[in-house]
Structure formats: structure tokens, C-alpha cells
């Protein structure tokens, strides 16, 4: 009994030490490049529903295959979180970044209800090209911010291809749709905001309202995604000063819904910061890498 307990504790300490080492290196030290397989950046083009999407793949140091994180940007994607992509790579993960259909020059029309399909196309591309890009196809994780957080949860809850789903200040389209229907000023403000997003093709406030009123709530409300996330590791984090998606009305209800399901391996954090975690980037990155290193490697 004592030997078994000691073995478990030694394994736990070893895992904790490994995660700590990954974080330390990722935040403050460049790797010694592997002569044959150094860190690199690959420009990508892949298709989703016949539309070409542009992307980047930050390849980790070494032959691999490496666990890989798909980084999902928000609406419209001004904050790309590429500082996290670089840190994740230093921690031994590949990091993929791409634009959805209709966003920033990608072909097709931008649709909120099409984001999860584009995530699926990205994951399939990685799995289909795993040897070429040194990808461990059974260790692909999602990490989304804002609307990208919604996309991560939406695809994660319907797919067995990913075991780790991360959401940073995630949107909840179900709550947004309900707010628009009830005339909530904050929710209606998203429609006005959408009218100014010229970098999103064929998308404006009118289209946004049309989408959110036409789709069943079970496809929009992230509070209902819990059953599909069972057996997965889910990481959620928000900024306590977030005025775009206030934690009390957007983040906390989703966390509370998932906390009630013991089959979800949930880690959740509220840290100082605005919607983009402007004052807490190092802390945010540290928590992300600690989660990835301990659950998704």
C-alpha cells in the first residue's frame, strides 16, 4: 500500500515538475534549436466548404510528433493572441492560427454559425498532414478567445477529435440571442458593432440578427454544451474587468453549468484584466501552458 502510494506521489510530482519546467522555458527561454528540426513557421492554405482559408503553423523544436494547439480568434480577430502561440511553441506544442471563412481575406462569407465547421476543417487538415508538420494527431487541442472561445466549445462538444478545449473570455451566442430578442442594450450593441466590421465578408448587424434568431438555442447556448464535453479537459478563463462579456452574466453561468457535471475535467480562473487580458498577459499565458502541459501533452 505504501509503495503504491509512493509511486502515485512520485508520478504526480514528476508531472508537476515537468509542467513547471515547460512554463519556465516558455515564458523566458528560447530553445536550443534542433539542427534537423528547428522551430519554424509554415504558411498554410486549406479549405472549408470549398472556400480557401489562410493560416500559419508555428512548428515546435524537435522531430516530434508534437501536441498541437489550434488558436481561434474572436470577432473580428483584431486580437490574435500570437504571443500565446509563440509561448506555446516554446513549451513544446505546435500552434496553428487561421482565419475563418469570410474573415480578413479568406474566401467565402463570414457566419457565426459556420465557425465550428471551419474549426473542423482546420483539425482535419492537421490530422491529414500530421507527418509533414510533425503533428501528434491524437493530441490536438483548441484554444479560443471571445467568439473563438464559443467556436472552441461548439466544435469541442461535438467532436471526438479533440480531448482538450480552452476558452478565454468566451462568448455565449445563446445569451446574446436572448438579449437581442429582449432588447437588452448591451446585446443590441453587438449588432451596431457588426455593421462596422468591413473585414468580414457579407456580414453586418442585420445578418447577425438573422443568424441568431434562426438557429435552435441548443446550438448557441454554451451552457448546454456540457454533455458533449464529458471526458474532455476544459479550460476556461476570464478577466474580472471584462466589460465586453461581463463575467457575472456570460462566463460564470457557463462555468456553473459545467461544474455540476463530474465527467468534465474543468479548470476555471478569473484573473485581473479586460476582455483581452491587457494587464495580465504573462499570468494568462502561464495558466494556459500549465493546463496544456498537465492535461494535453
Backbone torsions as a table, in degrees:
resi	resn	phi	psi	omega
1	UNK	NA	-47.1	-179.9
2	UNK	-64.4	-39.5	179.6
3	UNK	-64.3	-41.9	179.5
4	UNK	-63.4	-43.7	179.5
5	UNK	-63.6	-41.9	179.7
6	UNK	-62.5	-40.1	179.1
7	UNK	-62.5	-42.8	178.6
8	UNK	-62.8	-45.3	-178.8
9	UNK	-64.0	-40.7	179.3
10	UNK	-63.0	-39.3	177.5
11	UNK	-64.9	-40.1	179.9
12	UNK	-65.3	-45.3	179.2
13	UNK	-63.9	-38.4	179.0
14	UNK	-63.3	-42.9	178.5
15	UNK	-64.8	-39.8	178.6
16	UNK	-65.2	-42.4	179.8
17	UNK	-64.0	-40.0	179.0
18	UNK	-63.2	-43.6	178.9
19	UNK	-62.6	-41.7	179.6
20	UNK	-62.3	-42.1	179.1
21	UNK	-63.3	-43.3	178.2
22	UNK	-58.4	-45.1	-178.8
23	UNK	-64.7	-46.5	-178.9
24	UNK	-58.5	-46.7	-179.9
25	UNK	-66.9	-40.7	-176.3
26	UNK	-66.0	-34.1	-175.8
27	UNK	-88.4	-21.3	-172.1
28	UNK	-144.8	11.0	-175.8
29	UNK	-150.0	127.7	174.4
30	UNK	-76.0	146.5	180.0
31	UNK	-75.2	154.7	169.0
32	UNK	-75.1	116.1	-171.7
33	UNK	-66.5	137.2	173.1
34	UNK	-70.6	123.7	-177.2
35	UNK	-56.6	-36.2	-177.4
36	UNK	-89.4	-29.2	-176.3
37	UNK	-135.9	68.1	-178.2
38	UNK	-75.9	165.8	172.4
39	UNK	-58.6	146.5	-177.6
40	UNK	-157.1	168.3	174.6
41	UNK	-123.0	127.3	178.6
42	UNK	-112.7	130.3	172.3
43	UNK	-82.2	135.6	-174.1
44	UNK	-122.0	152.3	165.5
45	UNK	-137.8	127.0	175.8
46	UNK	-141.6	168.6	-173.8
47	UNK	-112.0	146.1	170.6
48	UNK	-132.9	115.4	-178.9
49	UNK	53.1	41.5	176.1
50	UNK	82.7	-3.1	179.0
51	UNK	-101.6	138.7	180.0
52	UNK	-84.7	131.4	179.9
53	UNK	-115.9	136.5	177.5
54	UNK	-91.6	148.3	178.8
55	UNK	-156.6	174.9	175.6
56	UNK	-131.2	146.6	173.6
57	UNK	-126.4	115.5	177.1
58	UNK	-86.5	106.4	-176.3
59	UNK	-82.9	132.3	179.6
60	UNK	-74.5	160.3	178.7
61	UNK	-68.4	137.3	175.3
62	UNK	102.9	163.4	-175.0
63	UNK	-65.3	-34.5	-177.8
64	UNK	77.1	-154.4	6.1
65	UNK	-70.8	150.0	-174.3
66	UNK	-107.5	145.6	167.3
67	UNK	-60.2	149.8	-171.5
68	UNK	-133.4	136.8	179.4
69	UNK	-109.6	129.0	174.5
70	UNK	-97.2	115.6	-175.9
71	UNK	-94.1	124.3	-172.8
72	UNK	-114.4	120.8	-177.7
73	UNK	-85.1	168.3	-175.8
74	UNK	-93.1	-155.0	-177.6
75	UNK	-103.5	112.3	2.8
76	UNK	-93.4	-7.9	-178.4
77	UNK	117.8	25.1	175.6
78	UNK	-64.3	-42.7	175.2
79	UNK	-88.8	114.0	-175.3
80	UNK	-101.7	-11.7	177.1
81	UNK	58.7	34.0	-178.8
82	UNK	-74.5	-15.7	170.9
83	UNK	-64.0	-36.1	176.6
84	UNK	-69.6	-38.6	178.4
85	UNK	-59.1	-43.5	-179.6
86	UNK	-66.5	-41.4	179.8
87	UNK	-67.0	-40.6	177.9
88	UNK	-60.6	-39.8	178.2
89	UNK	-64.4	-42.3	178.8
90	UNK	-63.6	-24.1	178.1
91	UNK	-83.8	1.2	175.1
92	UNK	102.8	8.1	178.7
93	UNK	-105.8	142.5	162.5
94	UNK	-70.6	152.4	176.7
95	UNK	-133.4	123.7	179.2
96	UNK	-105.6	135.8	174.4
97	UNK	-128.7	138.9	178.2
98	UNK	-151.7	168.0	174.9
99	UNK	-106.5	138.5	178.7
100	UNK	-68.9	167.3	174.8
101	UNK	-53.5	133.2	176.2
102	UNK	78.8	2.8	-178.1
103	UNK	-108.2	127.3	171.2
104	UNK	54.6	43.3	175.3
105	UNK	94.3	-9.2	174.8
106	UNK	-65.3	146.7	-179.0
107	UNK	-69.8	160.7	178.0
108	UNK	93.0	-175.8	179.6
109	UNK	-106.0	140.2	179.4
110	UNK	-77.3	128.2	176.4
111	UNK	-140.7	131.6	178.0
112	UNK	-60.2	-37.5	-178.2
113	UNK	-78.5	-2.2	176.8
114	UNK	-103.0	-2.7	-175.9
115	UNK	-61.1	-45.1	-178.0
116	UNK	-62.6	-35.0	177.1
117	UNK	-64.8	-37.2	178.5
118	UNK	-69.3	-35.7	174.4
119	UNK	-62.5	-41.8	178.2
120	UNK	-60.6	-40.9	179.0
121	UNK	-63.7	-38.9	178.7
122	UNK	-65.3	-45.1	179.6
123	UNK	-63.8	-42.0	178.9
124	UNK	-63.8	-38.4	177.5
125	UNK	-60.9	-44.4	179.1
126	UNK	-62.8	-43.1	-178.6
127	UNK	-68.4	-37.6	-179.7
128	UNK	-71.0	-24.5	-177.1
129	UNK	-117.7	27.3	-175.0
130	UNK	-55.7	-48.9	-179.0
131	UNK	-61.9	-39.6	-177.5
132	UNK	-63.2	-38.4	-174.9
133	UNK	-106.8	13.6	175.3
134	UNK	59.8	43.3	-176.4
135	UNK	-101.3	130.0	169.8
136	UNK	-80.9	101.9	-169.3
137	UNK	-65.9	-18.1	178.3
138	UNK	-94.5	6.6	-179.0
139	UNK	-133.4	59.1	177.3
140	UNK	-104.5	127.8	-178.3
141	UNK	-118.4	156.7	176.5
142	UNK	-111.6	141.4	174.6
143	UNK	-142.3	106.1	-175.8
144	UNK	-116.2	150.4	177.5
145	UNK	-116.4	132.2	175.3
146	UNK	60.3	-116.6	177.5
147	UNK	-64.8	-27.9	173.9
148	UNK	-67.0	-29.8	174.0
149	UNK	-65.7	-40.7	173.8
150	UNK	-60.2	-45.9	-178.6
151	UNK	-60.5	-39.6	179.3
152	UNK	-63.3	-46.4	-179.7
153	UNK	-68.2	-38.3	-177.7
154	UNK	-66.1	-43.9	178.4
155	UNK	-77.5	-39.1	-178.9
156	UNK	-58.4	-35.4	-176.8
157	UNK	-79.9	-6.6	179.0
158	UNK	-115.2	-0.6	-172.3
159	UNK	-124.8	141.6	173.2
160	UNK	-92.8	0.0	-176.1
161	UNK	-78.5	-15.9	179.2
162	UNK	-125.5	138.6	-179.8
163	UNK	-108.1	-12.5	-179.0
164	UNK	-127.4	129.0	-177.2
165	UNK	-130.4	118.4	179.8
166	UNK	-114.1	138.6	-178.1
167	UNK	-135.5	116.6	-179.5
168	UNK	-104.2	118.3	-176.8
169	UNK	46.4	54.5	-171.4
170	UNK	-72.8	143.5	173.4
171	UNK	-77.3	156.0	172.3
172	UNK	-126.3	102.0	-176.0
173	UNK	-65.8	-25.1	176.9
174	UNK	-64.7	-45.5	177.8
175	UNK	-66.1	-37.8	179.1
176	UNK	-65.1	-43.2	179.6
177	UNK	-63.0	-42.5	178.9
178	UNK	-63.7	-38.6	179.2
179	UNK	-66.7	-39.0	177.6
180	UNK	-65.1	-42.4	-179.6
181	UNK	-64.0	-35.7	-178.1
182	UNK	-86.7	-7.3	-179.9
183	UNK	84.2	20.6	178.1
184	UNK	-61.5	124.3	-176.3
185	UNK	-57.1	-40.5	-179.0
186	UNK	-63.7	-42.0	179.5
187	UNK	-69.6	-40.6	177.6
188	UNK	-64.0	-27.1	177.7
189	UNK	-62.6	-28.8	177.3
190	UNK	-66.6	-31.5	177.9
191	UNK	-66.7	-43.2	177.2
192	UNK	-63.9	-40.6	178.6
193	UNK	-61.9	-41.6	-179.0
194	UNK	-61.6	-30.5	179.3
195	UNK	-63.0	-21.8	-176.9
196	UNK	-96.4	0.7	-172.0
197	UNK	-91.8	74.3	-176.8
198	UNK	-66.9	-17.4	179.6
199	UNK	-80.3	-0.6	177.4
200	UNK	-110.7	115.9	-173.5
201	UNK	-71.5	134.0	174.4
202	UNK	58.3	36.8	-176.8
203	UNK	-137.1	133.9	175.5
204	UNK	-156.6	-173.3	-178.3
205	UNK	-61.5	-37.0	179.6
206	UNK	-64.6	-44.3	178.8
207	UNK	-65.0	-39.1	179.9
208	UNK	-61.8	-47.0	178.4
209	UNK	-61.4	-42.9	-179.9
210	UNK	-59.3	-45.3	179.5
211	UNK	-61.8	-49.3	-171.8
212	UNK	-71.2	-19.9	178.5
213	UNK	-94.4	-11.5	-175.8
214	UNK	-99.2	-15.1	-173.3
215	UNK	-99.4	138.7	177.4
216	UNK	-57.7	143.8	-175.7
217	UNK	-60.7	-28.9	-178.5
218	UNK	-64.8	-19.6	178.1
219	UNK	-92.1	-7.6	-174.0
220	UNK	-115.5	-33.7	-171.6
221	UNK	-88.1	108.9	-176.5
222	UNK	-65.5	-18.3	175.6
223	UNK	-63.6	-21.5	-177.1
224	UNK	-95.6	1.6	-174.9
225	UNK	-84.4	-5.6	-173.9
226	UNK	-51.6	-48.1	-178.3
227	UNK	-55.1	-37.2	179.7
228	UNK	-76.1	-13.4	-179.3
229	UNK	-96.8	0.1	178.5
230	UNK	-62.8	137.7	-178.0
231	UNK	84.8	-0.9	179.5
232	UNK	-109.6	158.5	171.0
233	UNK	-92.2	123.9	-176.9
234	UNK	-118.7	126.0	179.6
235	UNK	-114.1	126.2	179.6
236	UNK	-133.2	137.3	-178.6
237	UNK	-147.6	145.0	179.0
238	UNK	-141.0	162.6	175.4
239	UNK	-97.5	133.4	-175.0
240	UNK	-65.9	-20.6	178.3
241	UNK	-103.4	19.1	-179.7
242	UNK	-67.0	115.2	178.9
243	UNK	-99.3	-13.2	178.5
244	UNK	-76.3	-48.8	177.3
245	UNK	-128.8	81.4	-174.0
246	UNK	-55.3	131.5	-176.3
247	UNK	-54.8	-41.2	-173.9
248	UNK	-62.9	-32.0	-175.7
249	UNK	-105.6	-19.0	-175.8
250	UNK	-114.1	-49.9	-173.5
251	UNK	-82.4	-52.9	-172.9
252	UNK	-58.6	-41.7	179.7
253	UNK	-62.1	-33.7	179.0
254	UNK	-70.9	-45.1	177.7
255	UNK	-58.1	-44.8	-179.3
256	UNK	-62.9	-36.1	178.2
257	UNK	-66.1	-41.2	-178.3
258	UNK	-76.0	-33.0	179.8
259	UNK	-62.2	-26.1	-179.5
260	UNK	-78.0	-3.2	-178.7
261	UNK	-113.8	106.2	-175.6
262	UNK	-67.8	-14.4	-179.7
263	UNK	-81.2	-8.1	176.8
264	UNK	-96.7	125.3	176.6
265	UNK	-84.0	89.4	-170.6
266	UNK	-102.5	130.2	168.4
267	UNK	-120.7	127.6	-178.0
268	UNK	-137.4	146.6	-175.7
269	UNK	-143.9	144.2	167.3
270	UNK	-121.1	120.1	-176.9
271	UNK	-125.6	163.3	177.3
272	UNK	-60.4	144.2	176.5
273	UNK	143.0	162.8	177.0
274	UNK	-88.9	-162.7	-176.3
275	UNK	-62.4	-28.3	179.6
276	UNK	-103.2	10.9	178.3
277	UNK	55.7	42.1	-171.9
278	UNK	-59.9	-33.8	-177.2
279	UNK	-96.4	3.8	-172.7
280	UNK	-138.2	35.3	-175.4
281	UNK	-64.2	-40.6	-179.8
282	UNK	-66.3	-44.4	179.7
283	UNK	-64.2	-42.7	177.3
284	UNK	-58.3	-49.0	-177.7
285	UNK	-63.5	-40.2	179.0
286	UNK	-60.9	-46.3	-179.1
287	UNK	-65.3	-39.0	177.5
288	UNK	-60.7	-47.9	-175.8
289	UNK	-71.3	-35.2	175.6
290	UNK	-60.4	-42.4	178.1
291	UNK	-65.1	-48.4	-178.7
292	UNK	-61.2	-43.9	-176.1
293	UNK	-67.8	-30.9	-175.9
294	UNK	-91.9	-22.7	-173.9
295	UNK	-119.7	-21.9	-163.6
296	UNK	-125.6	16.4	-174.6
297	UNK	-106.5	NA	NA
